[in-house]
């Protein structure tokens, strides 16, 4: 613990000089202070506890990898939003929203209702249908959820939409992409922060997430996908929908031929639907037999 | 208008309707075929993992399937639709793709589509207008509640699903 605190103090000192003016630098500083306070609270008056005022002995001893894993136990809501905005704006640069406000409104109404069952009420949820025939869906931190027109076309009723959105909402509540960032890009970003190469905070966040919206093309751990299936199915069921919406969509995707170009990116980033169905089957078994929800095929908004 | 669009879309995309599939499928785990879509119904037959079935219909969390000489209801999540078999993204699907390639409706559906690949995503430039549009299209929690109420959708208590055991990996993605 002592080593950890020393490390934090050293890191704080090294960061505050070069990057204090930058938002991300400030974010990191705040994290460091938070961590220090946490340790103070849990450790009753350790005699030799170093604090931020302790002069750093040697800057060369900062291990950025360890620092990253120690510091970013969590992002604040503000940081999460900032990261989500950048990713979403980039994704929308690759593919715009379908120009159909009735469709977008409908998806927002259904999605917001499902998200209200997720327990993260502090998030401002936004949903959008992307104008591409690719079959896919995306979630960015901060509550930005995207479904492609190609996937939307596969849907038969509102319960299936609720299931798909539930899966993506579960990625946000599970902070899966934030964990991915923490694992892979953080070290580089910390380096950037320390050396103050980045011009402004937008650039800092962009450095954190990588090129464009490429984080959306990265594969999450398959356990994260299976977790999102389980949690998403439960969110949809809690919202009062037939719980079999998501499994039905997975069945429709499983029935598509492997060579279907609309699914090429989907299968780069997700386990095959057959594997997802099998994993979900293990978890569900007879547990949802008594749940009765609505499919709402009549109210489902159909697109051309 | 809607009624004419729905079957047309289903035909073009070759998406089986919810009630009449008649599609190939593979059993994902050792399972029972029930005489009715209920686990308390009479067991008509046992089907082993890997068995090929013909999917005849879907009802809630159940599929009506033909397996060998037996017909009955099996849990939706115990079968995968499609010709790919157990293999997931493996060998089975290559076979499935090869057998489906001759299906003309598929070819129509796949040709000339605007896709989205990882290169598109990597090259993407921030689009502030489109993001603002998305922000503006958001709805309030009250609006969503009201919309749910309109169709009698009511929130219910449903317990979390357990992570299946045994653990397949010790990754940090566990339940939060």
Interface residues (C-beta under 8 A of the other chain):
Chain A: X85 X86 X88 X89 X90 X91 X92 X93 X94 X95 X96 X97 X101 X104 X105 X108 X109 X110 X111 X112 X113 X116 X117 X121 X124 X125 X126 X127 X128 X130 X132 X133 X134 X136 X144 X148 X150 X153 X154 X156 X157 X158 X173 X174 X175 X176 X179 X183 X211 X212 X213 X214 X216 X217 X220 X221 X223 X224 X227 X230 X231 X233 X234 X237 X238 X239 X240 X241 X242 X243 X244 X247 X248 X251 X252 X254 X255 X256 X257 X258 X259 X260 X261 X262 X264 X265 X267 X268 X271 X272 X273 X274 X275 X277 X278 X279 X280 X281 X282 X283 X284 X285 X286 X287 X288 X289 X291 X293 X294 X296 X297 X299 X302 X304
Chain B: X2 X5 X6 X9 X13 X15 X16 X17 X18 X23 X26 X28 X29 X38 X39 X58 X60 X61 X75 X76 X77 X78 X79 X80 X81 X82 X83 X84 X86 X87 X88 X89 X93 X94 X96 X97 X100 X101 X103 X106 X109 X110 X113 X114 X115 X116 X117 X118 X120 X121 X122 X123 X124 X125 X126 X127 X128 X130 X131 X133 X134 X135 X137 X138 X139 X140 X141 X143 X144 X145 X147 X148 X151 X152 X153 X154 X155 X156 X157 X158 X159 X160 X161 X162 X163 X164 X168 X169 X171 X172 X173 X174 X175 X176
